[in-house]
Each structure stands twice: as structure tokens, then as C-alpha cells.
Amino acid sequence: MSDAAFQPIEGGCLCGALRYRISSAPTVVDLCHCWQCRKASGAPLIAWIGVPAAGFAWIKGKPARFESSPDTWRCFCDRCGSPLAMAGGVSPDLIGVTIGGLDQPAQFTPTDEGWTSQRLPWARIAHPLISHDEDHPGF
């Protein structure tokens, strides 16, 4: 989807203290099985969209940040704990946004899954995805 056809979307945390707006079309829609995403989310995997950093803005509140690996920051609400975004690392021009934090998460269907080398043995997805042993090449 091109940015010209993309309609801005919003999302935020569970308690409403944080809100963001995305004005650029995602370049990646995937699931991540890495151990860091499991620990950060408390879930067996996490669904992400990758959007250009220039097309992402916090519109309410300021997130807490945790450096989960060198130069990679996970952003979350310090009030309710919702994990919302990830920035930096090997793709500093992208912001990873959790699909679960979007107001309309059903409009994005993952096409890939990353870090399948760390996937839990029982965590199989019903619809076919392109699998990557490590991170999605676009992230």
C-alpha cells in the first residue's frame, strides 16, 4: 500500500495514557518469536507492523523506554504496562508498532514470521507465512 492510499491510523495503551498516530503505510507486517518479544509482551509471540519513523508520532503522553539490546528501545506505558513500540537497532528508520495496540488491529494480517529459530515448539500459525530463522529482513 502506498502512502498516498494509506489512511492514518491510531492506537494506544490499555489505560489511555498514551496515544500515537501512524501516517505512513507499514513496510512490514509480521510475527516475532524471539525471546525478547516473549519477555516484553508476556506472550508466546508478538505481532508487529514496521512503519517509517517519519510517519509515526506520539500524540498523547510520553512512553517509558527500556533498552532491550544495544541501541534498541522498547516503548511502553509506565502506568498500565502495555508494550506499544520498538525503535532503533538494525533498522533505525523504522518504528515497530505492536498490532495489538492499534485501534483497528484487524486491518493488518501478518505475512511473515521472524525468529522461528526461537519459536516455541507448540506455537504454530494456522495460515501460511514466510518464515525467517532470524529477524525479518525488512526490520
Buried (B, 14 or more C-beta within 10 A) or exposed (E): EEEEEBEEBBBBBBEEBBBBBBBBBBBBBBBBBBEBBBEBBEEEBBBBBBBBBEBBEBEEBEBBBEEBEEEBBBBBBBBEEBBBBBBBBEBEEBBBBBBBBBEEBEEBEBBBBBBBEBBEEEBEEEEEBEBBEEBBEBB
